């Protein structure tokens, strides 16, 4: 199953199966805006933060969480940030 939410210009996705096997959850501590929390063994939007606020810019799309997951986690997080004109 995949958990996802929209950001300003793209989509953030979490592969729950991969994430559940990650012990350290480095993505949580690396989120510069502090919008991620662990719920049922995987990262979600922190309680009290509305997803519409994230889409308006609360998530700054720095990709620190994704990079932490790629290098120190289970490669379960992916940002899809389309660039117009680039395939």
N, C-alpha and C positions, 0 to 999 in steps of 0.2 A: 504494500500500500504506500502511496505517496501523499505527503502533507505538503501543501503549497499555499503561498500567499503572493499577492501582487505588490510590486514595488513601484517607484515612480516611472521607470522605463521598462521594466521587465517582470520576471517571475522568479521567486525563490522556491526551490523544491528540496524536500528531505525524503530520502529513501528510508522508510521506517525500519525495514528489516536489517539493513546495514547498520543503521544508527543504534539499534538496540544492543548490538554486540560491542559497541564502543564504551569503554570503561571511563575514560577521562572527560569526554564531551568538551574538547578544547574550544569548540565553536562558541559556547556560552560565554566563557571568559574573554574571548577575543572580540565579541560584538561591541564595537565602539559606542553605539547608541544605547546599549543595554536593553534591547527589545526581546531578546531570547531567554527562555526559561525551559527547564526540563519538565516534561509531563508525560507519564507513561513511557519513560525511557527514551524519549526523543525530543528535540528542540521544537518549541512552538512559540507563538507570540506571547510575551509575558502577560499574565492576567492584569487587566486594567488598561491595556493598550488596545485601542480600536484599530482594526485592519485598515480602515479608511484613512487614519492618521499616518499609517505606514506608507500607504500609496501616495500621500501628499508630501512625503519627504522625511518622515521619522527614520526610515532606513535610508542611509546615505549611499547605499550600494558600493561600499568600500571593498567588499568581498573578503574582509579579514576572517569572517567565520568560515567561508568556503576554503580559503587557503589553510587555515588551521586544521580543518577537517581533512584536506588533501594530504597534508604532511604529517599530522599527528593523530588523526582519527581514522575513520573507516571509508573515507571518500564517499560519504552519503549525501553531502550537500552540493547543490548546483544552482548557480545563478544563470538565468537566461536573460541576457541583455542585448536585444537585437540592435544592430547598427544599420540605419537606413543606407541602402545601396551595397551592403556587404553581405555576401551569401555565406 
